[in-house]
Amino acid sequence: MSEETNIKHVKRDTKEVKSMIQRLNRIEGQVRGVKNMLEENRYCVDILTQVASIQAALNGFNKQLLADHIKSCVCEDIRAGNDYAVDELCELLKKLMKN
């Protein structure tokens, strides 16, 4: 079985997708900014402050995506009798919380 057959797809609201892409675009811009700071030999503390900002932005993205996932995918699976969704969610939370 190839990896492609294991790929799941979810129908997302257009507004939700647009909002998430905007968040990622801002994060991408922040990462490029840190790269420029490094190339310009900027002060370490300034770079680390920007990296902390990026981490906070990624955490915010994760929180929103996780909330959306629970409200849609997990609830739908449980209503359909697919209790594996709870196990999958628990494993996901372990991964997210190990950092």
C-alpha positions as CSV (number, residue, x, y, z in Angstrom):
1,M,0.0,0.0,0.0
2,S,1.5,3.3,-1.0
3,E,1.6,6.4,1.3
4,E,-0.8,8.2,-1.1
5,T,-3.6,5.8,-0.3
6,N,-3.4,6.8,3.4
7,I,-3.8,10.5,2.7
8,K,-7.0,11.9,4.3
9,H,-8.8,14.9,2.9
10,V,-11.1,17.3,4.7
11,K,-13.7,19.8,3.3
12,R,-12.8,23.2,4.8
13,D,-14.8,26.4,4.7
14,T,-13.2,28.9,2.2
15,K,-13.1,31.6,4.9
16,E,-11.3,29.2,7.3
17,V,-8.7,28.2,4.6
18,K,-8.1,31.9,3.7
19,S,-7.5,32.8,7.4
20,M,-5.1,29.9,7.9
21,I,-3.2,30.7,4.8
22,Q,-2.9,34.3,5.9
23,R,-1.4,33.2,9.2
24,L,1.1,30.9,7.4
25,N,2.0,33.7,5.0
26,R,2.8,36.0,8.0
27,I,4.9,33.2,9.6
28,E,6.7,32.6,6.4
29,G,7.5,36.3,6.2
30,Q,8.8,36.2,9.8
31,V,11.1,33.3,9.0
32,R,12.4,35.2,6.0
33,G,13.0,38.2,8.3
34,V,15.0,36.0,10.7
35,K,17.1,34.7,7.7
36,N,17.8,38.3,6.7
37,M,18.7,39.3,10.2
38,L,21.2,36.4,10.3
39,E,22.7,37.4,7.0
40,E,23.0,40.9,8.3
41,N,24.9,39.7,11.4
42,R,22.2,41.2,13.7
43,Y,22.4,40.9,17.4
44,C,21.6,37.4,18.8
45,V,19.0,38.6,21.2
46,D,17.1,40.3,18.5
47,I,17.1,37.2,16.4
48,L,16.1,35.0,19.3
49,T,13.2,37.4,20.1
50,Q,12.0,37.1,16.5
51,V,12.3,33.3,16.7
52,A,10.2,33.3,19.9
53,S,7.6,35.3,18.0
54,I,7.5,32.7,15.2
55,Q,7.1,29.9,17.7
56,A,4.2,31.8,19.3
57,A,2.6,32.3,15.9
58,L,3.0,28.6,15.0
59,N,1.5,27.7,18.4
60,G,-1.5,29.9,17.6
61,F,-1.9,28.3,14.2
62,N,-1.8,24.8,15.9
63,K,-4.4,25.8,18.5
64,Q,-6.8,27.0,15.8
65,L,-6.3,24.0,13.6
66,L,-6.6,21.6,16.6
67,A,-9.8,23.3,17.7
68,D,-11.2,23.1,14.2
69,H,-10.2,19.5,14.0
70,I,-11.9,18.6,17.2
71,K,-15.1,20.5,16.4
72,S,-15.4,18.9,12.9
73,C,-13.4,15.7,12.2
74,V,-13.3,14.2,15.7
75,C,-17.0,15.0,16.5
76,E,-18.1,13.6,13.1
77,D,-16.1,10.4,13.6
78,I,-17.5,9.9,17.1
79,R,-21.0,10.5,15.8
80,A,-20.4,7.9,13.1
81,G,-19.2,5.4,15.7
82,N,-15.5,5.7,14.8
83,D,-14.0,5.7,18.3
84,Y,-10.5,5.5,16.8
85,A,-10.7,9.3,16.4
86,V,-10.3,9.6,20.2
87,D,-7.1,7.5,20.1
88,E,-5.8,9.4,17.1
89,L,-6.5,12.7,19.0
90,C,-4.7,11.5,22.1
91,E,-1.6,10.5,20.0
92,L,-1.7,13.9,18.3
93,L,-1.8,15.7,21.7
94,K,1.2,13.7,22.8
95,K,3.1,14.9,19.8
96,L,2.1,18.5,20.2
97,M,2.9,18.6,23.9
98,K,6.3,17.0,23.8
99,N,8.0,20.2,22.8
